[in-house]
């Protein structure tokens, strides 16, 4: 069964940063879609090259993402 992972994409200045909190892998791009695609590639490389011990050490079970108003 394929692993389901979270991608959080945020704009930072003139770039977008995408982070997968389950394994603490990140990437970036000029657009949100590009950042997400680059993150997918980074995750593929991570799972292809990391040892099982490294994956177990970094893989977090449950991630909760919520949204809140900043009041601005």
C-alpha positions as CSV (number, residue, x, y, z in Angstrom):
1,X,0.0,0.0,0.0
2,X,1.5,3.4,-0.9
3,X,2.4,5.8,1.9
4,X,0.2,8.9,2.2
5,X,2.3,11.9,3.2
6,X,1.4,15.6,3.9
7,X,2.7,18.4,1.8
8,X,2.6,21.9,3.3
9,X,3.3,24.6,0.7
10,X,3.9,28.2,1.8
11,X,4.9,31.3,-0.1
12,X,8.1,32.9,1.2
13,X,8.9,36.2,-0.5
14,X,9.1,35.4,-4.3
15,X,9.4,31.6,-3.9
16,X,7.3,28.7,-2.6
17,X,8.5,26.2,0.0
18,X,7.0,22.7,0.3
19,X,7.6,20.6,3.4
20,X,6.7,17.0,4.3
21,X,6.5,17.1,8.1
22,X,6.3,13.3,8.4
23,X,10.0,12.9,7.4
24,X,11.2,16.5,7.6
25,X,12.0,16.8,3.9
26,X,11.6,20.1,2.0
27,X,12.0,21.6,-1.4
28,X,11.1,24.9,-3.2
29,X,10.0,26.3,-6.5
30,X,8.9,29.4,-8.3
31,X,5.2,28.3,-8.0
32,X,3.3,26.3,-5.5
33,X,2.9,23.5,-8.1
34,X,6.6,23.5,-8.8
35,X,7.5,23.4,-5.1
36,X,5.1,20.4,-4.7
37,X,6.5,18.6,-7.7
38,X,10.1,19.2,-6.4
39,X,9.1,17.9,-3.0
40,X,7.7,14.7,-4.5
41,X,11.0,14.2,-6.3
42,X,12.9,14.8,-3.1
43,X,10.7,12.3,-1.2
44,X,11.3,9.7,-3.9
45,X,15.0,10.2,-3.6
46,X,14.8,10.1,0.2
47,X,12.9,6.8,0.3
48,X,15.2,5.3,-2.5
49,X,18.4,6.1,-0.7
50,X,17.8,6.3,3.1
51,X,18.4,3.2,5.1
52,X,15.5,1.5,6.8
53,X,16.8,2.8,10.1
54,X,16.9,6.4,8.9
55,X,13.4,6.1,7.6
56,X,12.2,4.7,10.9
57,X,14.0,7.4,12.9
58,X,12.5,10.2,10.9
59,X,9.0,8.9,10.0
60,X,6.4,10.4,12.3
61,X,3.1,8.6,12.7
62,X,0.4,11.2,12.8
63,X,0.5,14.8,11.7
64,X,-2.3,17.3,12.4
65,X,-2.6,20.4,10.2
66,X,-4.9,23.2,11.2
67,X,-5.6,26.7,10.1
68,X,-6.1,29.7,12.3
69,X,-6.7,33.4,11.7
70,X,-3.7,35.5,12.5
71,X,-5.9,38.5,13.3
72,X,-4.2,40.7,10.7
